[in-house]
Amino acid sequence: MAVLTYDRPARSSPAFSAPAIVAVICAVASFFFGAGLGLLLAIVAIVAGAIGVIMALSPNVRGGIASIISILAGVVGILAAVVKIFI
């Protein structure tokens, strides 16, 4: 009788999602540019952060906390852009 063996696939660690990384980069960059581009980058950070939070619900994807922080930084970036417009 033949004996069959089963090799389990190697378990990979969860990786950061691309939207989470984009959200962090856009949130940080929104503070270093003028009002128009800063506002645009802050909006992109909020949208990408929301997508990152949704994707982080999967056990194979990381970046939920980074996405939430990026959303908050995007809101602050919008406020900073509005202040830059009036000053």
CORMOPE-V454902 format. One record per backbone hydrogen bond with DSSP energy under -1.0 kcal/mol. CO is the residue of the C=O (numbers start at 1). NH is the residue of the N-H. If there is no record, write none. Layout:
BEGIN
[[CO	NH] [CO	NH]]
END
This chain:
BEGIN
[[15	62] [17	21] [18	22] [19	23] [20	24] [21	25] [22	26] [23	27] [24	28] [25	29] [26	30] [28	31] [29	32] [34	38] [35	39] [36	40] [37	41] [38	42] [39	43] [40	44] [41	45] [42	46] [43	47] [44	48] [45	49] [46	50] [47	51] [48	52] [49	53] [50	54] [51	55] [52	56] [54	57] [55	58] [58	61] [60	15] [62	17] [63	67] [64	68] [65	69] [66	70] [67	71] [68	72] [69	73] [70	74] [71	75] [72	76] [73	77] [74	78] [75	79] [76	80] [77	81] [78	82] [79	83] [80	84] [81	85] [82	86] [83	87]]
END
